[in-house]
Amino acid sequence: MSATENGAGQSGHQPLGSGKRRYRGDFERDSDASVDDGTDDKAFVALTAAQAQALREKQPSTSPWRVLVIQALAGVVVALATWVIAGKASAGWSAGYGALAVLIPGAVFARGLTSRLTSVNAGTAMLGFFFWEAVKIALAVAMLVAAPKVVSDLSWPALLVGLVITMKAVWVSLLMRPKSLGN
């Protein structure tokens, strides 16, 4: 009985549904294999403390508070520009409220993530991230629902412009981050 007749295919390997568990190390590399599984056969090597420190100095992290300051500046600019372009104060207030619907939840999120409780270990950091992200989303949705009651003569397009531009200001803060701690 040949390999093709017993269902193993041309390479001699068992088909996926054969019931036998196969692991990556169980398979031989075929010379005619054209499938790249995206894995590298080199072993993972952990960084030493000195290498990790050098990497942190070369690629410093961006403070969430710095990001919020840049978003706030973008929110003020878009609110003023909307006021001037539309010629109505209500459009400026709407855009400003849209910016606040990003800034206030973002500040709550940043405060929650930078607290001592969420940095005890990796598990609490992950749980804290998901918890504070859920709080941020709920707060943003609540602010958007409350917008018609808070802003008189609300302009939804202006609010959305303020919201989107303030959100996208994160990219500006990433472009403006310091390149290394030595500079």
PASEBA-1860 file (N, C-alpha, C; in nm, 3 decimals):
! residues 183
1> MSATENGA> 0.085/-0.118/0.000/0.000/0.000/0.000/0.089/0.124/0.000 ~ 0.068/0.216/-0.093/0.150/0.335/-0.103/0.098/0.443/-0.008 ~ 0.179/0.548/0.008/0.141/0.658/0.097/0.016/0.727/0.047 ~ 0.000/0.735/-0.087/-0.118/0.801/-0.143/-0.243/0.716/-0.119 ~ -0.228/0.585/-0.125/-0.342/0.497/-0.106/-0.391/0.497/0.039 ~ -0.300/0.509/0.136/-0.344/0.506/0.276/-0.389/0.643/0.327 ~ -0.396/0.745/0.240/-0.449/0.876/0.278/-0.345/0.970/0.334 ~ -0.220/0.934/0.329/-0.116/1.018/0.387/-0.070/1.127/0.293
9> GQSGHQPL> -0.107/1.121/0.168/-0.068/1.226/0.075/0.068/1.200/0.016 ~ 0.116/1.293/-0.068/0.243/1.275/-0.138/0.363/1.283/-0.047 ~ 0.358/1.361/0.060/0.475/1.379/0.145/0.490/1.268/0.248 ~ 0.392/1.181/0.262/0.401/1.073/0.358/0.350/1.109/0.495 ~ 0.304/1.232/0.515/0.250/1.276/0.643/0.105/1.235/0.656 ~ 0.059/1.219/0.777/-0.081/1.186/0.803/-0.168/1.308/0.770 ~ -0.287/1.288/0.717/-0.376/1.402/0.694/-0.419/1.465/0.826 ~ -0.464/1.591/0.822/-0.499/1.662/0.943/-0.604/1.591/1.026
17> GSGKRRYR> -0.700/1.532/0.967/-0.808/1.466/1.041/-0.778/1.321/1.074 ~ -0.652/1.279/1.075/-0.619/1.139/1.093/-0.635/1.091/1.236 ~ -0.654/1.180/1.331/-0.672/1.140/1.470/-0.543/1.136/1.548 ~ -0.430/1.129/1.484/-0.301/1.126/1.553/-0.253/1.269/1.571 ~ -0.216/1.304/1.692/-0.165/1.439/1.716/-0.026/1.453/1.660 ~ -0.006/1.562/1.589/0.124/1.589/1.530/0.170/1.725/1.580 ~ 0.295/1.739/1.607/0.352/1.864/1.653/0.453/1.912/1.552 ~ 0.487/2.039/1.561/0.575/2.100/1.462/0.706/2.022/1.449
25> GDFERDSD> 0.760/1.975/1.558/0.886/1.901/1.555/0.873/1.764/1.494 ~ 0.749/1.712/1.479/0.727/1.580/1.422/0.742/1.579/1.270 ~ 0.730/1.694/1.208/0.732/1.700/1.063/0.873/1.721/1.012 ~ 0.903/1.657/0.901/1.031/1.677/0.836/1.012/1.785/0.730 ~ 1.116/1.857/0.704/1.109/1.958/0.598/1.121/1.887/0.464 ~ 1.023/1.907/0.378/1.029/1.849/0.244/1.110/1.941/0.155 ~ 1.189/1.882/0.068/1.271/1.963/-0.022/1.184/2.038/-0.122 ~ 1.065/1.985/-0.153/0.979/2.051/-0.249/0.869/2.134/-0.182
33> ASVDDGTD> 0.878/2.156/-0.050/0.775/2.231/0.022/0.780/2.377/-0.020 ~ 0.665/2.432/-0.055/0.659/2.571/-0.098/0.582/2.656/0.001 ~ 0.540/2.598/0.114/0.462/2.670/0.213/0.555/2.724/0.320 ~ 0.549/2.855/0.343/0.627/2.918/0.449/0.532/2.945/0.565 ~ 0.557/2.879/0.678/0.465/2.896/0.791/0.494/3.021/0.872 ~ 0.589/3.101/0.832/0.617/3.228/0.898/0.698/3.215/1.025 ~ 0.733/3.095/1.064/0.812/3.078/1.185/0.959/3.071/1.150 ~ 1.039/3.110/1.242/1.182/3.108/1.225/1.237/2.992/1.307
41> DKAFVALT> 1.325/2.916/1.250/1.378/2.799/1.320/1.481/2.837/1.426 ~ 1.523/2.963/1.430/1.620/3.005/1.530/1.552/3.011/1.667 ~ 1.626/2.976/1.769/1.572/2.976/1.905/1.557/3.120/1.955 ~ 1.456/3.142/2.039/1.433/3.272/2.101/1.541/3.296/2.206 ~ 1.601/3.412/2.204/1.705/3.446/2.300/1.657/3.569/2.380 ~ 1.649/3.555/2.511/1.608/3.666/2.596/1.718/3.770/2.605 ~ 1.678/3.896/2.621/1.776/4.004/2.636/1.833/4.004/2.777 ~ 1.957/4.044/2.787/2.015/4.064/2.918/1.964/4.197/2.973
49> AAQAQALR> 1.989/4.222/3.101/1.943/4.347/3.162/2.006/4.468/3.090 ~ 2.133/4.456/3.057/2.202/4.567/2.988/2.145/4.589/2.848 ~ 2.114/4.481/2.777/2.056/4.495/2.643/1.916/4.555/2.651 ~ 1.838/4.515/2.750/1.703/4.570/2.767/1.710/4.719/2.799 ~ 1.804/4.759/2.884/1.820/4.900/2.918/1.862/4.980/2.795 ~ 1.952/4.925/2.715/1.996/4.994/2.593/1.879/5.010/2.495 ~ 1.793/4.908/2.486/1.676/4.917/2.399/1.578/5.023/2.448 ~ 1.557/5.031/2.581/1.468/5.133/2.637/1.522/5.273/2.610
57> EKQPSTSP> 1.654/5.290/2.617/1.714/5.421/2.590/1.703/5.457/2.442 ~ 1.714/5.357/2.356/1.706/5.380/2.212/1.562/5.408/2.169 ~ 1.466/5.342/2.232/1.325/5.359/2.197/1.243/5.390/2.322 ~ 1.247/5.515/2.368/1.174/5.550/2.490/1.023/5.544/2.470 ~ 0.951/5.515/2.577/0.805/5.510/2.568/0.748/5.652/2.575 ~ 0.626/5.665/2.527/0.557/5.793/2.529/0.462/5.797/2.647 ~ 0.465/5.902/2.724/0.377/5.917/2.839/0.233/5.936/2.793 ~ 0.138/5.869/2.858/-0.002/5.892/2.821/-0.046/6.035/2.848
65> WRVLVIQA> 0.017/6.100/2.945/-0.018/6.239/2.978/0.028/6.333/2.868 ~ 0.142/6.303/2.806/0.190/6.383/2.693/0.093/6.370/2.576 ~ 0.045/6.248/2.552/-0.052/6.224/2.445/-0.179/6.304/2.471 ~ -0.226/6.306/2.596/-0.348/6.380/2.630/-0.330/6.531/2.612 ~ -0.212/6.582/2.643/-0.186/6.726/2.623/-0.192/6.761/2.475 ~ -0.133/6.677/2.391/-0.136/6.702/2.247/-0.278/6.690/2.194 ~ -0.354/6.591/2.246/-0.494/6.579/2.206/-0.575/6.701/2.250 ~ -0.547/6.752/2.369/-0.618/6.871/2.418/-0.589/6.991/2.329
73> LAGVVVAL> -0.463/7.007/2.290/-0.428/7.118/2.199/-0.501/7.103/2.066 ~ -0.506/6.980/2.015/-0.578/6.956/1.889/-0.726/6.986/1.906 ~ -0.784/6.950/2.021/-0.925/6.977/2.048/-0.956/7.125/2.052 ~ -0.869/7.202/2.115/-0.889/7.347/2.122/-0.879/7.408/1.982 ~ -0.780/7.365/1.906/-0.762/7.418/1.770/-0.883/7.384/1.683 ~ -0.931/7.260/1.689/-1.043/7.222/1.604/-1.172/7.292/1.648 ~ -1.189/7.314/1.778/-1.310/7.385/1.825/-1.308/7.530/1.776 ~ -1.193/7.596/1.789/-1.183/7.734/1.743/-1.198/7.744/1.591
81> ATWVIAGK> -1.136/7.650/1.519/-1.146/7.652/1.373/-1.289/7.625/1.327 ~ -1.357/7.535/1.394/-1.497/7.507/1.359/-1.584/7.628/1.384 ~ -1.559/7.697/1.494/-1.635/7.818/1.529/-1.617/7.924/1.419 ~ -1.490/7.943/1.377/-1.460/8.045/1.276/-1.516/8.005/1.140 ~ -1.496/7.879/1.100/-1.540/7.834/0.967/-1.693/7.832/0.957 ~ -1.759/7.779/1.060/-1.906/7.770/1.056/-1.970/7.905/1.086 ~ -1.899/7.990/1.157/-1.955/8.120/1.192/-2.058/8.115/1.303 ~ -2.066/8.000/1.370/-2.162/7.985/1.480/-2.090/7.932/1.603
89> ASAGWSAG> -2.119/7.994/1.716/-2.056/7.950/1.840/-2.099/7.808/1.876 ~ -2.223/7.771/1.843/-2.271/7.637/1.877/-2.192/7.528/1.806 ~ -2.142/7.557/1.685/-2.059/7.459/1.614/-1.925/7.442/1.685 ~ -1.870/7.553/1.732/-1.744/7.546/1.808/-1.762/7.469/1.938 ~ -1.873/7.496/2.009/-1.900/7.424/2.134/-1.922/7.275/2.107 ~ -1.987/7.244/1.996/-2.011/7.104/1.960/-1.878/7.032/1.932 ~ -1.790/7.097/1.857/-1.659/7.038/1.829/-1.578/7.024/1.957 ~ -1.587/7.125/2.044/-1.517/7.117/2.173/-1.569/7.004/2.259
97> YGALAVLI> -1.700/6.983/2.257/-1.757/6.872/2.334/-1.714/6.737/2.275 ~ -1.703/6.731/2.144/-1.651/6.610/2.080/-1.509/6.580/2.125 ~ -1.428/6.686/2.137/-1.291/6.668/2.187/-1.292/6.622/2.332 ~ -1.382/6.679/2.412/-1.392/6.637/2.553/-1.437/6.491/2.566 ~ -1.518/6.444/2.469/-1.563/6.304/2.472/-1.448/6.207/2.446 ~ -1.336/6.259/2.400/-1.214/6.179/2.385/-1.122/6.203/2.504 ~ -1.107/6.329/2.545/-1.010/6.365/2.648/-1.046/6.313/2.788 ~ -1.169/6.332/2.830/-1.206/6.291/2.966/-1.196/6.139/2.983
105> PGAVFARG> -1.253/6.058/2.893/-1.233/5.913/2.908/-1.086/5.873/2.896 ~ -1.012/5.941/2.810/-0.869/5.912/2.796/-0.792/5.942/2.924 ~ -0.828/6.051/2.992/-0.762/6.086/3.118/-0.795/5.985/3.227 ~ -0.920/5.940/3.231/-0.958/5.837/3.329/-0.881/5.708/3.301 ~ -0.869/5.672/3.174/-0.796/5.552/3.133/-0.648/5.564/3.173 ~ -0.587/5.677/3.142/-0.445/5.697/3.174/-0.423/5.694/3.325 ~ -0.511/5.756/3.400/-0.498/5.756/3.547/-0.510/5.613/3.602 ~ -0.605/5.537/3.548/-0.622/5.400/3.592/-0.502/5.313/3.559
113> LTSRLTSV> -0.445/5.331/3.441/-0.330/5.249/3.401/-0.202/5.286/3.474 ~ -0.190/5.410/3.517/-0.066/5.451/3.584/-0.075/5.436/3.736 ~ -0.186/5.381/3.785/-0.197/5.362/3.930/-0.111/5.244/3.975 ~ -0.078/5.242/4.103/0.005/5.134/4.157/-0.063/4.999/4.149 ~ -0.193/4.997/4.166/-0.266/4.870/4.169/-0.255/4.795/4.036 ~ -0.256/4.867/3.925/-0.251/4.799/3.796/-0.110/4.763/3.753 ~ -0.010/4.800/3.830/0.128/4.767/3.791/0.194/4.670/3.889 ~ 0.115/4.595/3.964/0.171/4.500/4.061/0.242/4.387/3.988
121> NAGTAMLG> 0.177/4.327/3.890/0.238/4.222/3.809/0.171/4.220/3.673 ~ 0.216/4.130/3.588/0.164/4.126/3.451/0.014/4.095/3.447 ~ -0.031/4.007/3.534/-0.173/3.970/3.537/-0.262/4.087/3.573 ~ -0.225/4.160/3.678/-0.307/4.276/3.716/-0.297/4.388/3.613 ~ -0.181/4.398/3.548/-0.167/4.499/3.443/-0.261/4.469/3.327 ~ -0.269/4.342/3.288/-0.358/4.305/3.178/-0.504/4.325/3.218 ~ -0.541/4.280/3.337/-0.678/4.298/3.385/-0.712/4.446/3.397 ~ -0.617/4.524/3.450/-0.637/4.667/3.463/-0.656/4.734/3.328
129> FFFWEAVK> -0.579/4.691/3.230/-0.593/4.748/3.096/-0.734/4.725/3.044 ~ -0.783/4.602/3.052/-0.917/4.573/3.000/-1.025/4.643/3.081 ~ -1.009/4.648/3.213/-1.107/4.717/3.296/-1.115/4.865/3.261 ~ -1.000/4.932/3.258/-0.999/5.076/3.232/-1.037/5.108/3.088 ~ -1.009/5.018/2.995/-1.055/5.038/2.857/-1.207/5.031/2.851 ~ -1.267/4.938/2.925/-1.414/4.928/2.930/-1.474/5.053/2.994 ~ -1.411/5.103/3.099/-1.459/5.227/3.163/-1.449/5.343/3.065 ~ -1.339/5.349/2.991/-1.319/5.457/2.893/-1.427/5.453/2.785
137> IALAVAML> -1.456/5.336/2.733/-1.557/5.323/2.629/-1.695/5.361/2.683 ~ -1.729/5.310/2.802/-1.860/5.339/2.862/-1.875/5.489/2.888 ~ -1.770/5.554/2.936/-1.774/5.697/2.963/-1.790/5.777/2.834 ~ -1.718/5.736/2.729/-1.730/5.805/2.600/-1.870/5.791/2.543 ~ -1.926/5.672/2.550/-2.063/5.650/2.500/-2.162/5.733/2.582 ~ -2.145/5.734/2.714/-2.235/5.813/2.800/-2.227/5.962/2.767 ~ -2.107/6.011/2.740/-2.092/6.152/2.704/-2.159/6.183/2.570 ~ -2.149/6.091/2.476/-2.213/6.113/2.347/-2.365/6.108/2.358
145> VAAPKVVS> -2.415/6.019/2.443/-2.560/6.012/2.465/-2.611/6.140/2.532 ~ -2.531/6.195/2.623/-2.570/6.315/2.696/-2.548/6.444/2.616 ~ -2.480/6.435/2.504/-2.445/6.555/2.426/-2.563/6.645/2.393 ~ -2.676/6.593/2.347/-2.788/6.685/2.314/-2.841/6.761/2.435 ~ -2.828/6.705/2.553/-2.875/6.774/2.675/-2.771/6.874/2.727 ~ -2.643/6.847/2.700/-2.535/6.931/2.753/-2.508/7.051/2.662 ~ -2.506/7.029/2.531/-2.473/7.135/2.435/-2.601/7.182/2.368 ~ -2.633/7.310/2.390/-2.753/7.365/2.325/-2.723/7.386/2.177
153> DLSWPALL> -2.822/7.362/2.094/-2.810/7.373/1.949/-2.692/7.289/1.898 ~ -2.691/7.163/1.938/-2.582/7.071/1.904/-2.572/7.048/1.754 ~ -2.450/7.050/1.703/-2.422/7.016/1.564/-2.346/6.884/1.564 ~ -2.415/6.776/1.524/-2.351/6.645/1.524/-2.231/6.638/1.431 ~ -2.236/6.697/1.311/-2.115/6.693/1.227/-1.995/6.762/1.292 ~ -2.018/6.875/1.357/-1.908/6.945/1.424/-1.856/6.861/1.542 ~ -1.948/6.799/1.617/-1.907/6.713/1.728/-1.820/6.598/1.677 ~ -1.860/6.537/1.566/-1.782/6.426/1.511/-1.646/6.471/1.459
161> VGLVITMK> -1.641/6.592/1.402/-1.512/6.645/1.357/-1.419/6.663/1.477 ~ -1.470/6.722/1.583/-1.389/6.738/1.704/-1.345/6.606/1.763 ~ -1.434/6.509/1.764/-1.405/6.377/1.818/-1.297/6.307/1.736 ~ -1.314/6.304/1.605/-1.220/6.231/1.519/-1.083/6.297/1.516 ~ -1.078/6.428/1.503/-0.947/6.495/1.496/-0.873/6.482/1.629 ~ -0.945/6.489/1.740/-0.880/6.473/1.870/-0.829/6.330/1.886 ~ -0.905/6.233/1.840/-0.859/6.094/1.847/-0.734/6.073/1.763 ~ -0.733/6.130/1.644/-0.621/6.110/1.552/-0.496/6.188/1.592
169> AVWVSLLM> -0.507/6.277/1.687/-0.390/6.351/1.735/-0.290/6.259/1.804 ~ -0.331/6.138/1.837/-0.238/6.039/1.894/-0.122/6.018/1.798 ~ -0.151/6.015/1.669/-0.045/5.993/1.571/0.055/6.108/1.570 ~ 0.008/6.229/1.592/0.098/6.344/1.599/0.191/6.329/1.720 ~ 0.134/6.284/1.832/0.216/6.267/1.953/0.320/6.158/1.933 ~ 0.287/6.055/1.856/0.386/5.950/1.829/0.496/6.000/1.736 ~ 0.461/6.086/1.642/0.563/6.142/1.553/0.654/6.240/1.626 ~ 0.602/6.305/1.731/0.677/6.406/1.804/0.753/6.349/1.924
177> RPKSLGN> 0.747/6.218/1.946/0.814/6.162/2.064/0.965/6.171/2.049 ~ 1.036/6.178/2.161/1.182/6.185/2.154/1.239/6.057/2.094 ~ 1.343/6.072/2.014/1.402/5.957/1.948/1.485/5.871/2.043 ~ 1.552/5.934/2.138/1.628/5.858/2.238/1.645/5.945/2.361 ~ 1.674/5.882/2.473/1.688/5.956/2.598/1.816/6.040/2.598 ~ 1.912/6.007/2.515/2.037/6.080/2.510/2.025/6.215/2.443 ~ 1.921/6.238/2.363/1.905/6.364/2.289/1.826/6.464/2.367
END
